Amino acid sequence: MNVEHEIHLLVEEIKRLGKEGAGGKYEVTFGTLFNDDKCANIFEALVGTLRAAKKKKIIKYDGELLLQGVHDKVVISLC
């Protein structure tokens, strides 16, 4: 799978699992994404896809590297 396609899928999953925040942008926690069965089947490397989307300024979140358990409550939002 190419990166652009995975980022597109990531945006769709954030919209499916998340909710609209104060600014009208969708947001979801890392734990919700990581623990979702559909996301687990779609993304081979969720963290890598998140980093690529952040670098392209499609999403934003605090920190650089998200780890399951430690960063489950980190909010990921669409830009």
Buried (B, 14 or more C-beta within 10 A) or exposed (E): EEEEEBBEBBBEBBEEBBEEEEEEBBBBBBBBBBEBEEBEEBBEEBBEBBBBBBEEEBBBBEEEEBEEEEBBEBBBBBE
